[in-house]
Amino acid sequence: MKQSSLIILMLLFFDGCGMMGSSSDSSRSEPASDATAAEAAPTALSGSGKGGSRAKFAISGDYLYTINGVEMNVFDIQDASEPQKASKVHLPWDVETLFSYKEYLYIGSSSGMYIYDNSIPIQPTHLTDFTHAQSCDPVVVSDDIAFVTLNTRSCWSPNNDTNRLEIINVQNPETPELIGTVEMWSPTGLGVDGSNLFICDGDSGLKIFDINRSEENGTVDVVVNIKESYGEINCYDLIAYEENLIVSNHDEIRQFDYSSFPMEEMGRIK
C-alpha cells in the first residue's frame, strides 16, 4: 500500500511541477490546459488529492479543481475514467496555487490568500481574502491553521524584500487571523504531516519544524520550532505523506523516510 501510494504521489508531483515553470518565473507561468488537468483525475487517493504546495490543481471529494489563468475549472470525477467538466469560476489575475481543506479552497496569489466556500462543489464562491506583501505565495492548511510562505528573493517583486513563513488561524474562514511569523531565507514549497512542517528554503536548504498548537479561552496559539535543517537538500517543492517525503528541485526528485530523524534517503530520480 505504501509503495502504490508513493507512485501516485509522484505522478501528482510531476503533474503539479509541470504546470509551473521555473522558480524565477512561476508567477508568470503558462496555465495548464483542461486536458492536462483532467488527466490528473484518476490519481485520486480515497477521494482526496495530494499534490505539491505549488500545484495548480486540487481534488476534493468527487471533484477536481484546476487553475487556468484567471479561471478555475471544476471537473466531475465520480467516474475517474471519464472526467466531465462541470463548471467554470472567474478568479483574480494574480492566482498561483490551489489547496483544498474541508469545505474550502485556499488559493495562493502574489497579493494574498483567497478563500472560497466549496460547500456546493460545482459552484465555489469567494468568501474572503487575507492580504500580504507582494510575493510568491503557496499555502497549505492543517488543523485549522494555514501556513503561507512569502518569497521575494526568487520571485519578481519591486521594492520588496519579504521572505518569511506566516501562520494564520482559519478556524473561522470568514475572518482569517495572522498569529505568527518566522523569518526565512527564500521559502518556496511547503507541506504538513501531523506535527511536522517541511519548508524548502532556497539556498538555505530543507527545514523541518515542530508544530506546537495550543488553545486557551478560545485563543489559538501556534509556535513552530526548528527540528532539523538539511542545507545540502536543495528543493523547490515537496510532498509529505505517511512518513514519505518527496522533494523536487527541477533537476531531480528525491525520496526520504521521516519515520525517524535524521531522515533516511530512499532514492532519487534525475
FIKOL-872130 format. One line per 8 residues: number of its first residue (from 1); their letters; for each residue y, z, x of N, C-alpha, C. Coordinates in Angstrom, 2 decimals. Layout:
NUM	A	Y,Z,X,Y,Z,X,Y,Z,X; ...
***
This chain:
1	MKQSSLII	-1.20,0.00,0.83,0.00,0.00,0.00,1.25,0.00,0.86; 1.24,0.81,1.93,2.39,0.89,2.80,2.65,-0.43,3.49; 1.59,-1.12,3.92,1.75,-2.40,4.59,2.30,-3.45,3.64; 1.77,-3.51,2.40,2.25,-4.50,1.45,3.69,-4.24,1.06; 4.07,-2.97,0.92,5.46,-2.64,0.61,6.37,-3.09,1.74; 5.92,-2.93,2.99,6.71,-3.32,4.14,6.95,-4.83,4.13; 5.93,-5.61,3.83,6.08,-7.06,3.79,7.11,-7.46,2.74; 7.06,-6.83,1.58,8.02,-7.13,0.51,9.42,-6.77,0.96
9	LMLLFFDG	9.57,-5.62,1.61,10.88,-5.21,2.10,11.45,-6.21,3.09; 10.60,-6.73,3.96,11.06,-7.68,4.96,11.50,-8.98,4.30; 10.79,-9.40,3.24,11.21,-10.60,2.52,12.58,-10.40,1.90; 12.78,-9.24,1.29,14.08,-8.94,0.72,15.16,-8.89,1.79; 14.80,-8.31,2.95,15.77,-8.15,4.03,16.20,-9.50,4.58; 15.21,-10.39,4.82,15.54,-11.74,5.28,16.43,-12.44,4.27; 16.10,-12.29,2.98,16.88,-12.96,1.94,18.30,-12.43,1.91; 18.43,-11.09,2.00,19.76,-10.49,1.97,20.58,-10.88,3.17
17	CGMMGSSS	19.99,-10.86,4.37,20.73,-11.23,5.57,21.11,-12.69,5.53; 20.25,-13.52,4.95,20.52,-14.94,4.89,21.72,-15.28,4.02; 22.14,-14.35,3.19,23.28,-14.61,2.31,24.60,-14.27,2.96; 24.61,-13.70,4.18,25.82,-13.06,4.62,26.55,-13.74,5.76; 25.87,-14.43,6.66,26.55,-14.94,7.83,26.67,-13.86,8.89; 27.52,-14.07,9.89,27.63,-13.13,10.99,28.56,-11.98,10.66; 28.52,-10.92,11.49,29.33,-9.75,11.22,30.81,-10.06,11.32; 31.17,-11.07,12.06,32.58,-11.38,12.24,33.16,-12.14,11.06
25	DSSRSEPA	32.30,-12.72,10.20,32.84,-13.50,9.09,32.20,-13.13,7.76; 31.63,-11.90,7.66,30.90,-11.54,6.45,31.81,-11.54,5.23; 33.09,-11.21,5.39,33.97,-11.17,4.24,34.31,-12.55,3.73; 33.96,-13.59,4.51,34.28,-14.95,4.10,33.03,-15.81,4.04; 31.84,-15.18,3.95,30.59,-15.93,3.98,30.43,-16.76,2.73; 29.59,-17.79,2.83,29.34,-18.66,1.69,28.47,-17.94,0.67; 28.77,-18.07,-0.62,27.96,-17.40,-1.64,26.56,-17.99,-1.72; 25.62,-17.18,-2.18,24.24,-17.65,-2.34,24.14,-18.50,-3.58
33	SDATAAEA	23.27,-19.47,-3.55,23.05,-20.31,-4.72,22.22,-19.57,-5.74; 22.30,-20.01,-7.01,21.48,-19.40,-8.05,20.00,-19.54,-7.72; 19.61,-20.68,-7.15,18.20,-20.91,-6.83,17.71,-19.91,-5.81; 18.52,-19.68,-4.76,18.14,-18.72,-3.72,17.98,-17.34,-4.33; 18.91,-16.95,-5.18,18.86,-15.63,-5.79,17.63,-15.49,-6.67; 17.34,-16.51,-7.43,16.20,-16.42,-8.34,14.89,-16.27,-7.59; 14.81,-16.84,-6.39,13.58,-16.75,-5.62,13.27,-15.33,-5.21; 14.28,-14.45,-5.22,14.05,-13.05,-4.84,13.36,-12.27,-5.94
41	APTALSGS	13.38,-12.79,-7.16,12.89,-12.03,-8.30,11.45,-11.57,-8.18; 10.49,-12.40,-7.73,9.11,-11.95,-7.70,8.84,-10.82,-6.72; 9.83,-10.43,-5.89,9.60,-9.39,-4.91,9.97,-8.01,-5.44; 10.08,-7.85,-6.75,10.42,-6.55,-7.31,9.34,-5.54,-7.00; 9.77,-4.31,-6.71,8.84,-3.22,-6.44,8.89,-2.26,-7.62; 7.89,-2.34,-8.52,7.82,-1.44,-9.66,9.14,-1.38,-10.41; 9.76,-2.52,-10.61,10.97,-2.57,-11.42,12.24,-2.30,-10.66; 12.20,-2.18,-9.34,13.41,-1.94,-8.58,13.37,-2.75,-7.31
49	GKGGSRAK	14.53,-3.19,-6.86,14.61,-3.96,-5.63,15.04,-3.07,-4.48; 14.69,-3.47,-3.28,15.09,-2.70,-2.11,15.57,-3.67,-1.05; 16.85,-3.90,-1.02,17.43,-4.81,-0.04,18.30,-4.05,0.93; 18.82,-4.76,1.93,19.76,-4.15,2.85,21.06,-3.82,2.15; 21.85,-2.91,2.72,23.08,-2.47,2.07,24.14,-3.58,2.01; 23.98,-4.61,2.83,24.94,-5.71,2.81,24.43,-6.88,1.96; 23.36,-6.67,1.22,22.82,-7.72,0.36,23.75,-7.99,-0.81; 23.68,-9.21,-1.31,24.49,-9.62,-2.45,23.63,-9.72,-3.71
57	FAISGDYL	22.51,-9.03,-3.73,21.67,-9.01,-4.92,21.08,-7.62,-5.12; 20.70,-7.32,-6.36,20.05,-6.05,-6.67,19.17,-6.25,-7.89; 18.08,-5.49,-7.97,17.18,-5.54,-9.11,17.23,-4.20,-9.84; 17.37,-4.26,-11.15,17.36,-3.06,-11.98,16.52,-3.34,-13.21; 15.39,-2.63,-13.34,14.50,-2.87,-14.47,13.98,-4.29,-14.47; 14.20,-5.00,-15.57,13.71,-6.37,-15.71,14.77,-7.41,-15.37; 15.81,-7.01,-14.65,16.91,-7.93,-14.39,17.30,-7.97,-12.91; 17.62,-9.17,-12.46,18.11,-9.42,-11.12,19.59,-9.77,-11.21
65	YTINGVEM	20.40,-9.13,-10.37,21.85,-9.36,-10.35,22.22,-9.94,-8.99; 23.02,-11.00,-8.99,23.43,-11.61,-7.74,24.93,-11.85,-7.75; 25.54,-11.71,-6.58,26.95,-12.03,-6.41,27.06,-13.44,-5.87; 27.84,-14.25,-6.54,28.03,-15.64,-6.14,29.53,-15.94,-6.21; 30.23,-15.67,-5.09,31.68,-15.83,-5.09,32.32,-14.81,-6.01; 33.05,-15.27,-7.02,33.71,-14.36,-7.96,32.90,-14.20,-9.24; 31.60,-14.47,-9.17,30.74,-14.34,-10.33,29.54,-13.46,-10.01; 29.10,-12.70,-11.02,27.83,-12.02,-10.93,26.90,-12.68,-11.93
73	NVFDIQDA	25.79,-13.22,-11.43,24.81,-13.87,-12.29,23.68,-12.90,-12.60; 23.27,-12.89,-13.86,22.22,-11.99,-14.32,20.99,-12.82,-14.69; 19.84,-12.48,-14.09,18.59,-13.19,-14.37,17.59,-12.25,-15.03; 16.95,-12.73,-16.07,15.86,-12.01,-16.72,14.58,-12.30,-15.93; 13.97,-11.26,-15.35,12.77,-11.46,-14.54,11.57,-10.73,-15.13; 11.55,-10.57,-16.45,10.37,-9.97,-17.09,9.12,-10.78,-16.76; 9.26,-12.10,-16.73,8.22,-12.97,-16.22,8.70,-13.41,-14.83; 8.26,-12.70,-13.79,8.80,-12.92,-12.45,8.52,-14.33,-11.93
81	SEPQKASK	7.51,-14.99,-12.47,7.20,-16.34,-12.00,8.16,-17.37,-12.58; 8.86,-17.01,-13.67,9.81,-17.93,-14.28,11.09,-17.18,-14.67; 11.90,-16.78,-13.68,13.15,-16.07,-13.99,14.09,-16.95,-14.80; 14.78,-16.33,-15.76,15.70,-17.06,-16.62,17.11,-16.50,-16.46; 18.08,-17.40,-16.31,19.45,-16.95,-16.21,19.90,-16.44,-17.57; 20.40,-15.18,-17.60,20.74,-14.54,-18.86,22.23,-14.53,-19.15; 23.06,-14.35,-18.13,24.50,-14.28,-18.36,25.25,-14.39,-17.05; 26.56,-14.43,-17.17,27.44,-14.52,-16.00,28.65,-13.63,-16.25
89	VHLPWDVE	29.05,-12.88,-15.22,30.18,-11.94,-15.34,31.20,-12.25,-14.27; 32.47,-12.34,-14.64,33.53,-12.60,-13.67,33.79,-11.34,-12.83; 34.02,-11.53,-11.52,34.26,-10.42,-10.60,35.58,-10.64,-9.85; 36.14,-9.58,-9.26,37.32,-9.73,-8.41,37.01,-10.64,-7.22; 38.02,-11.12,-6.56,37.87,-12.12,-5.50,37.26,-11.57,-4.22; 37.34,-10.26,-3.99,37.01,-9.71,-2.67,35.67,-8.99,-2.62; 34.75,-9.26,-3.56,33.47,-8.54,-3.59,32.61,-8.95,-2.40; 31.80,-8.00,-1.91,30.99,-8.24,-0.71,29.53,-7.86,-0.89
97	TLFSYKEY	29.25,-6.71,-1.50,27.87,-6.20,-1.57,27.58,-5.65,-2.95; 26.27,-5.46,-3.24,25.85,-5.01,-4.57,24.73,-3.99,-4.44; 24.84,-2.88,-5.19,23.83,-1.83,-5.15,23.63,-1.29,-6.56; 22.36,-1.14,-6.97,22.04,-0.63,-8.31,21.58,0.82,-8.22; 22.13,1.66,-9.14,21.74,3.07,-9.19,21.87,3.55,-10.63; 20.77,4.06,-11.18,20.70,4.49,-12.57,21.18,3.34,-13.45; 22.12,3.61,-14.35,22.60,2.56,-15.26,23.93,1.98,-14.79; 24.09,1.92,-13.47,25.36,1.44,-12.94,25.13,0.49,-11.77
105	LYIGSSSG	26.08,-0.41,-11.59,26.10,-1.31,-10.45,27.31,-0.94,-9.59; 27.06,-0.72,-8.31,28.13,-0.38,-7.37,28.39,-1.59,-6.48; 29.60,-2.09,-6.54,29.94,-3.32,-5.84,30.95,-2.98,-4.74; 30.55,-3.24,-3.50,31.45,-3.02,-2.37,32.38,-4.21,-2.21; 33.63,-3.94,-1.87,34.61,-5.01,-1.67,35.53,-4.62,-0.51; 36.36,-5.55,-0.09,37.25,-5.28,1.03,38.38,-4.32,0.66; 38.60,-4.09,-0.64,39.68,-3.19,-1.05,39.18,-1.91,-1.71; 37.87,-1.84,-2.01,37.36,-0.63,-2.64,35.97,-0.83,-3.20
113	MYIYDNSI	35.54,0.15,-3.98,34.23,0.12,-4.63,34.44,-0.05,-6.13; 33.83,-1.10,-6.71,33.90,-1.32,-8.15,32.62,-0.78,-8.79; 32.76,-0.07,-9.89,31.61,0.47,-10.60,31.52,-0.21,-11.96; 30.32,-0.76,-12.26,30.08,-1.43,-13.53,29.02,-0.67,-14.32; 29.27,-0.50,-15.61,28.30,0.10,-16.52,27.25,-0.94,-16.85; 25.97,-0.60,-16.59,24.88,-1.55,-16.78,23.94,-1.11,-17.89; 24.43,-0.29,-18.82,23.57,0.21,-19.89,23.12,-0.92,-20.82; 23.93,-1.99,-20.91,23.50,-3.21,-21.57,23.22,-4.21,-20.45
121	PIQPTHLT	21.95,-4.38,-20.05,21.62,-5.09,-18.81,22.18,-6.50,-18.69; 22.28,-7.23,-19.80,22.77,-8.60,-19.68,24.29,-8.67,-19.82; 24.94,-7.51,-19.95,26.39,-7.51,-20.11,27.01,-6.36,-19.32; 26.92,-6.36,-17.99,27.57,-5.32,-17.19,29.09,-5.33,-17.44; 29.66,-4.16,-17.64,31.09,-4.07,-17.92,31.79,-3.20,-16.87; 32.97,-3.62,-16.49,33.74,-2.89,-15.47,34.10,-1.51,-15.99; 33.79,-0.48,-15.19,34.03,0.90,-15.59,35.25,1.47,-14.88; 35.26,1.39,-13.54,36.37,1.95,-12.78,36.34,1.42,-11.36
129	DFTHAQSC	37.39,1.74,-10.59,37.49,1.36,-9.19,37.70,2.61,-8.34; 37.26,2.52,-7.10,37.61,3.52,-6.09,38.21,2.76,-4.92; 39.49,2.89,-4.70,40.18,2.09,-3.69,40.17,2.79,-2.34; 40.21,1.96,-1.27,40.29,2.49,0.09,41.02,1.49,0.96; 41.14,1.81,2.25,41.82,0.92,3.18,41.12,-0.43,3.25; 41.88,-1.50,3.55,41.32,-2.85,3.64,40.28,-2.88,4.76; 39.03,-3.20,4.40,37.95,-3.18,5.39,36.69,-3.77,4.77; 35.67,-4.01,5.63,34.34,-4.35,5.10,33.70,-3.08,4.54
137	DPVVVSDD	32.93,-3.23,3.46,32.58,-2.04,2.69,31.24,-2.14,1.99; 30.11,-1.90,2.68,28.85,-1.74,1.95,28.76,-0.33,1.36; 27.96,-0.19,0.29,27.82,1.11,-0.37,26.37,1.31,-0.78; 25.88,2.55,-0.64,24.59,2.96,-1.18,24.80,4.27,-1.93; 23.92,4.54,-2.90,24.07,5.74,-3.73,22.73,6.47,-3.81; 22.79,7.79,-3.70,21.60,8.62,-3.82,22.01,9.99,-4.31; 21.27,10.54,-5.28,21.51,11.89,-5.78,22.96,12.05,-6.26; 23.49,11.01,-6.93,24.85,11.00,-7.48,25.94,11.08,-6.41
145	IAFVTLNT	25.59,10.69,-5.20,26.56,10.63,-4.11,26.57,9.21,-3.55; 27.76,8.62,-3.46,27.91,7.29,-2.87,28.34,7.44,-1.42; 27.70,6.66,-0.55,28.06,6.62,0.87,28.61,5.23,1.17; 29.81,5.19,1.69,30.51,3.92,1.94,30.94,3.88,3.40; 30.63,2.77,4.09,31.14,2.61,5.45,32.32,1.65,5.44; 33.39,2.03,6.12,34.58,1.20,6.27,34.64,0.71,7.71; 34.77,-0.61,7.87,34.72,-1.21,9.20,35.84,-2.23,9.35; 36.72,-2.00,10.30,37.77,-2.99,10.59,37.64,-3.54,12.01
153	RSCWSPNN	36.73,-2.95,12.80,36.60,-3.38,14.19,35.94,-4.76,14.30; 34.98,-5.04,13.41,34.29,-6.33,13.45,34.60,-7.17,12.22; 35.54,-6.72,11.40,35.95,-7.47,10.21,37.45,-7.70,10.26; 37.87,-8.87,9.81,39.29,-9.18,9.80,40.02,-8.23,8.88; 41.03,-7.52,9.42,41.81,-6.60,8.61,43.15,-6.37,9.31; 44.21,-7.00,8.83,45.50,-6.92,9.51,46.10,-5.51,9.48; 46.63,-5.10,10.64,47.37,-3.83,10.73,46.57,-2.63,10.24; 45.28,-2.62,10.56,44.45,-1.52,10.08,43.33,-1.25,11.09
161	DTNRLEII	43.09,0.00,11.37,42.03,0.39,12.29,41.28,1.57,11.69; 40.56,1.29,10.60,39.83,2.33,9.89,38.34,2.10,10.07; 37.66,3.03,10.72,36.22,2.94,10.94,35.61,4.31,10.65; 35.06,4.44,9.46,34.55,5.76,9.07,33.54,5.64,7.93; 32.87,6.74,7.70,32.00,6.92,6.55,32.78,7.71,5.50; 32.73,7.25,4.25,33.33,8.01,3.16,32.21,8.47,2.23; 32.30,9.72,1.79,31.32,10.33,0.91,31.98,10.59,-0.43; 31.41,10.03,-1.50,32.08,10.02,-2.80,31.15,10.59,-3.88
169	NVQNPETP	31.64,11.54,-4.62,30.89,12.13,-5.73,31.00,11.20,-6.93; 29.84,10.70,-7.40,29.84,9.82,-8.57,28.99,10.42,-9.69; 28.95,11.76,-9.76,28.26,12.40,-10.88,28.80,11.88,-12.20; 30.12,11.74,-12.25,30.77,11.08,-13.38,31.30,9.75,-12.85; 30.60,8.66,-13.09,31.01,7.38,-12.52,32.40,6.91,-12.96; 32.92,7.47,-14.05,34.25,7.09,-14.50,35.34,7.68,-13.62; 35.01,8.76,-12.89,36.01,9.42,-12.05,35.42,9.73,-10.67; 35.15,8.70,-9.86,34.62,8.95,-8.51,35.60,9.77,-7.69
177	ELIGTVEM	35.04,10.69,-6.89,35.89,11.63,-6.14,35.46,11.66,-4.67; 36.43,11.40,-3.79,36.17,11.49,-2.35,36.00,12.95,-1.96; 34.83,13.28,-1.34,34.58,14.68,-0.98,34.34,14.86,0.52; 34.36,13.77,1.29,34.17,13.92,2.73,34.31,12.62,3.48; 34.66,12.71,4.75,34.75,11.53,5.63,34.20,11.90,7.01; 33.68,10.89,7.70,33.20,11.06,9.07,33.71,9.87,9.88; 34.45,10.13,10.93,34.96,9.06,11.78,33.81,8.43,12.57; 33.83,7.09,12.67,32.77,6.38,13.35,33.34,5.29,14.23
185	WSPTGLGV	32.47,4.60,14.99,32.92,3.58,15.92,33.17,2.25,15.21; 32.13,1.68,14.62,32.25,0.39,13.91,31.09,0.26,12.93; 31.07,1.09,11.87,29.90,1.16,10.99,29.76,-0.07,10.10; 28.51,-0.47,9.90,28.24,-1.60,9.00,27.17,-1.17,7.98; 25.92,-1.65,8.14,24.88,-1.35,7.17,24.44,0.10,7.21; 23.96,0.58,6.06,23.51,1.97,5.96,22.42,2.08,4.90; 21.71,3.21,4.92,20.66,3.45,3.95,20.36,4.94,3.86; 19.82,5.35,2.71,19.49,6.76,2.47,18.04,6.85,2.03
193	DGSNLFIC	17.33,7.84,2.57,15.99,8.17,2.10,15.86,9.69,2.17; 15.83,10.32,0.99,15.77,11.77,0.97,17.02,12.38,1.58; 16.84,13.23,2.57,17.99,13.87,3.22,18.43,13.12,4.47; 17.84,11.95,4.71,18.18,11.16,5.90,19.17,10.05,5.55; 20.28,10.00,6.28,21.26,8.94,6.15,21.28,8.15,7.44; 21.00,6.84,7.35,20.93,5.94,8.50,22.16,5.03,8.50; 22.83,4.91,9.64,24.03,4.07,9.73,23.99,3.23,11.00; 24.18,1.92,10.86,24.39,1.04,12.01,25.85,1.20,12.43
201	DGDSGLKI	26.08,1.61,13.67,27.45,1.92,14.10,27.87,1.07,15.29; 27.68,-0.24,15.17,28.16,-1.19,16.17,27.60,-0.91,17.55; 28.47,-1.01,18.56,28.06,-0.79,19.94,27.62,0.65,20.20; 27.93,1.54,19.27,27.52,2.94,19.42,26.06,3.15,19.01; 25.45,2.11,18.41,24.03,2.17,18.09,23.72,2.71,16.71; 22.45,3.02,16.50,21.97,3.56,15.23,22.14,5.07,15.21; 22.71,5.58,14.11,22.89,7.03,13.98,22.19,7.51,12.71; 21.54,8.66,12.83,20.83,9.26,11.70,21.44,10.64,11.43
209	FDINRSEE	21.83,10.86,10.18,22.45,12.11,9.78,21.55,12.86,8.81; 21.68,14.17,8.83,21.00,15.03,7.86,21.99,15.34,6.75; 21.61,15.05,5.49,22.49,15.27,4.35,22.24,16.66,3.78; 23.30,17.45,3.70,23.21,18.78,3.11,24.09,18.81,1.86; 23.45,18.87,0.69,24.17,18.85,-0.58,24.08,20.20,-1.25; 25.21,20.71,-1.72,25.22,21.98,-2.43,26.16,21.88,-3.63; 25.94,22.75,-4.61,26.79,22.75,-5.80,27.00,24.18,-6.24; 28.26,24.53,-6.47,28.60,25.88,-6.91,29.73,25.81,-7.91
217	NGTVDVVV	29.51,26.40,-9.07,30.50,26.42,-10.14,30.97,25.00,-10.50; 30.02,24.07,-10.49,30.35,22.71,-10.87,30.98,21.87,-9.78; 31.21,22.47,-8.62,31.82,21.74,-7.50,30.73,21.32,-6.52; 30.67,20.01,-6.26,29.66,19.47,-5.35,30.23,19.35,-3.94; 29.44,19.78,-2.97,29.85,19.66,-1.56,28.73,18.96,-0.80; 29.09,18.00,0.03,28.11,17.29,0.86,28.60,17.30,2.30; 27.75,17.78,3.18,28.05,17.80,4.61,26.96,17.01,5.32; 27.34,16.09,6.20,26.36,15.35,6.99,26.48,15.76,8.45
225	NIKESYGE	25.34,16.06,9.05,25.29,16.46,10.45,24.42,15.48,11.22; 24.88,15.09,12.40,24.12,14.14,13.21,22.77,14.73,13.57; 21.71,13.96,13.36,20.36,14.39,13.67,19.82,13.66,14.89; 20.00,12.35,14.91,19.52,11.53,16.01,20.55,10.42,16.27; 20.67,10.02,17.52,21.54,8.91,17.88,20.80,8.02,18.86; 20.71,6.71,18.52,19.97,5.76,19.35,20.94,4.67,19.82; 21.59,4.92,20.94,22.57,3.97,21.45,21.99,2.63,21.83; 20.69,2.60,22.11,20.04,1.36,22.53,19.62,0.49,21.35
233	INCYDLIA	19.69,1.03,20.12,19.30,0.25,18.94,20.56,-0.36,18.33; 20.81,-1.60,18.67,21.95,-2.31,18.11,21.53,-2.90,16.76; 22.26,-2.60,15.70,21.88,-3.12,14.39,23.10,-3.43,13.54; 22.89,-4.32,12.58,23.94,-4.73,11.66,23.65,-4.25,10.24; 22.37,-4.28,9.85,21.98,-3.78,8.54,20.58,-3.19,8.64; 20.19,-2.43,7.61,18.90,-1.75,7.67,18.37,-1.47,6.28; 17.08,-1.17,6.23,16.41,-0.67,5.03,15.59,0.55,5.44; 15.75,1.66,4.70,14.95,2.86,4.91,14.11,3.08,3.66
241	YEENLIVS	12.77,3.07,3.82,11.90,3.16,2.65,10.56,3.76,3.04; 10.22,4.89,2.42,8.92,5.54,2.63,8.57,5.68,4.11; 9.50,6.23,4.87,9.34,6.54,6.29,9.22,5.29,7.16; 9.54,4.12,6.59,9.65,2.88,7.35,11.11,2.49,7.45; 11.59,2.27,8.65,12.96,1.81,8.86,12.92,0.41,9.45; 13.61,-0.52,8.79,13.70,-1.89,9.27,15.16,-2.17,9.59; 15.45,-2.56,10.83,16.83,-2.82,11.23,16.96,-4.25,11.72; 18.15,-4.82,11.49,18.42,-6.20,11.91,19.73,-6.24,12.69
249	NHDEIRQF	19.75,-7.05,13.75,21.00,-7.27,14.48,21.30,-8.76,14.64; 20.80,-9.55,13.69,20.96,-11.01,13.68,20.00,-11.72,14.63; 19.70,-11.10,15.79,18.80,-11.74,16.76,17.35,-11.36,16.53; 17.12,-10.17,15.96,15.76,-9.70,15.77,15.71,-8.66,14.67; 14.50,-8.43,14.17,14.25,-7.37,13.21,13.24,-6.41,13.83; 13.57,-5.11,13.77,12.72,-4.09,14.37,12.28,-3.10,13.30; 11.04,-2.59,13.46,10.48,-1.64,12.52,10.21,-0.32,13.23; 10.59,0.80,12.56,10.39,2.14,13.12,9.73,3.04,12.07
257	DYSSFPME	8.98,3.99,12.56,8.38,5.03,11.73,9.20,6.30,11.91; 9.81,6.80,10.81,10.62,8.02,10.94,9.97,9.21,10.22; 8.63,9.20,10.19,7.94,10.36,9.63,8.15,11.60,10.50; 8.53,11.35,11.75,8.92,12.44,12.66,9.97,11.89,13.62; 10.68,12.78,14.28,11.72,12.38,15.23,11.42,12.94,16.61; 11.72,12.18,17.67,12.32,10.85,17.65,11.39,9.81,17.01; 11.99,8.75,16.47,11.23,7.73,15.76,10.31,6.97,16.72; 9.27,6.40,16.14,8.35,5.56,16.91,8.53,4.10,16.50
265	EMGRIK	8.75,3.22,17.48,8.89,1.81,17.16,7.51,1.21,16.89; 7.42,0.47,15.77,6.15,-0.11,15.35,6.04,-1.60,15.66; 7.15,-2.26,15.90,7.10,-3.67,16.21,8.44,-4.34,16.01; 8.51,-5.61,16.40,9.75,-6.35,16.22,9.46,-7.83,16.08; 10.38,-8.54,15.43,10.30,-9.98,15.25,11.59,-10.59,15.74; 11.50,-11.60,16.60,12.70,-12.28,17.11,12.81,-13.65,16.48
***
